[in-house]
Amino acid sequence: MKIVLAPDSFKNSLTAKQVAQSMEDGLRKSLPDASYQQVPMADGGEGTVQSLVDAKNGKILTEEVVDPLGNKAQAHFGLIDDGKVAVIEMAEASGIQYINKQTQNPYIATTYGTGQLIKAAVNTGAKTIIIGIGGSATNDGGAGMAQALGAKLLNKNGQELKFGGADLINLDKIETGEMMPELKNVQVIIASDVTNPLTGEKGASNVFGPQKGATPEMVQVLDKALSHYADVIKRDLHKDLEHVAGAGAAGGLGTGLLAFTNSEMKPGVEIVVEYTGLKEIAKDADYVFTGEGQIDFQTKYGKTPMGVAQAAKEANPKVKVIAVAGSVGERTEELYPIGIDAIFSCVPGVEDLEKAIRDTDANIQKAVENIGRLLS
């Protein structure tokens, strides 16, 4: 019996690799003769770097960057495939964890640090960069990222724009002649499941701005600034991006990456499935175990367990996919016809969140040991 272990991380508790190990430890108690293969997974959000580095035996590097508020911070990125592929999470440099209710200000928050991570990755010699763009604190359309890579965003006086989304209203000209030349030979793959356009009712400012501290008045200012930014990009870079699906991801970082790099956007879990080789691994599997902290009806919208299930079934229609979660929410029956065969909670009873998080390893082991007894 071959069992593939392809979970996501359990937030605030275990990495995807640790979850896979917990699953294997538990299953070996009831299925000691089975063969096991761990494939740590992610969906392009938090944990993507760690999952791909773990799955591909890569390495993690540290870079000093500018955080969203302009302070110094230490951020990490990964290298896999003998350094040919770099993996970045924009939140490492420009994430919402750097701000709080007192400091949040999307007028000035910048993606400059994300650009510094991209630059560092290019300088290692990587030819492909996978960048997950969830969890941002910014609303600058990726302008700061572009500035870090050498683009000039100038006002009518020829001065460089200030950091943040608000000053984009003063953008008069974009110059790319001084951008790092090596970037032209690098393929950037944007991992995002967000389909919002840059501007408008469903755009970056209206939908995500309030989460980053934008008042209704600020939302209007930022939306107008991003619309102007898109007009200048269209005129100077000959790319019409304002209404492209996904352009509004991460406060418009999707737009910035599409405008200033050789990039394409893909669902995050599809990228991780591709780079881990999950389909090939699942071809001769009897069971695939997946999971994450919470599973509910929203799991079908690009979350890791659904991506794993669909990839595994595509490769091997007879394989059974079993999902394990800390919390099993509403309407999970919607997942059964589209790839997941069974869903189990690993929490043994009513308990507070702190204890559940603390006991995740033991709880997963107990749950999958019992599932293994059923399978045997």
Secondary structure, DSSP 8 states (H G I E B T S, - for coil): -EEEE----BTTTB-HHHHHHHHHHHHHHH-TTSEEEE-----SSTTHHHHHHHHHT-EEEEEEEE-TTS-EEEEEEEEETTTTEEEEEHHHHHBGGG--TTT--TTT---HHHHHHHHHHHHTT-SEEEEE--SB---STTHHHHHHTT-EEE-TTS-B--SSSGGGGG--EEE-TTS-GGGGG-EEEEE------SSSTTSHHHHHGGGGT--HHHHHHHHHHHHHHHHHHHHHH----TTSTTTTHHHHHHHHHHHHSSEEEE-HHHHHHHHHTHHHHHTT-SEEEEEEEEESGGGGTT-HHHHHHHHHHHH-TT-EEEEEEEEE-TTGGGGGGGT--EEEE---SS--HHHHHHTHHHHHHHHHHHHHHHH-
